[in-house]
Amino acid sequence: MSDQPVAPVPPFEPPYYTVVFTSLRTEPDHGHDDGYDGTADLMDELVTTVPGFLAVESARTPGGLGITVGYFRDADAIKQWRGRAEHRTAQRRGREEWYEKYAVHIAKVERSYGFERGA
């Protein structure tokens, strides 16, 4: 997760798709993340190369719940991301090392709007 300014992703022109990844991390061994942060940064970088990728945003609660939402123009873009070798390797490590549990929700967005004070 990068050090980008904190702001919501703006609305996109529908239809588009979201991939919502919610997770609960394992306890890192001896305070080390075992490559988790570096892999998360790499995934944030690589997903931007997928044709049809729109944006990504992530947050983690103090209790440890992580939420990452990826925004994609179409289902084919999601399929391309899912098939990337580096992403599949990160998924495997996630199941083996980094997550107690996770869930993935994929949805087609048919309505999108926002608000910004002073805009």
C-alpha positions, 0 to 999 in steps of 0.5 A, spaced: 500 500 500 503 506 497 503 513 501 498 516 496 494 522 499 488 519 502 482 520 498 476 516 495 477 514 488 472 518 484 466 515 480 467 512 473 462 512 468 458 505 469 458 500 467 464 497 470 466 492 475 469 492 482 473 486 485 472 487 493 478 483 497 477 483 504 482 479 509 484 478 516 492 477 516 496 472 520 500 475 526 507 476 522 513 472 525 517 476 530 514 482 527 517 481 520 512 481 515 515 476 511 515 480 504 507 482 505 508 489 504 513 489 498 508 484 495 502 488 496 506 494 493 508 490 487 501 488 486 499 495 486 504 497 481 503 491 476 495 492 476 496 498 473 499 495 467 492 491 466 488 494 460 482 496 463 484 497 470 481 504 473 484 504 480 485 501 486 484 503 494 486 500 500 484 500 508 486 496 514 482 497 520 485 497 527 482 491 528 486 488 522 480 487 517 483 489 510 479 492 504 482 493 497 477 495 492 480 494 485 476 498 479 476 495 472 472 497 466 470 490 464 470 483 466 476 481 461 480 486 465 479 482 471 480 475 468 487 478 465 489 480 472 487 474 475 491 470 470 498 474 471 503 469 474 505 474 479 498 475 482 497 468 482 504 467 486 502 472 491 495 469 492 498 462 493 503 466 499 497 469 501 493 462 503 500 459 505 503 465 510 499 472 510 492 471 511 487 467 516 481 468 512 479 472 506 473 473 501 473 476 494 466 479 491 466 481 484 460 486 482 458 490 476 457 497 478 451 500 474 450 507 478 456 511 481 456 518 484 460 522 489 461 528 493 466 533 494 466 539 498 467 546 495 467 543 488 
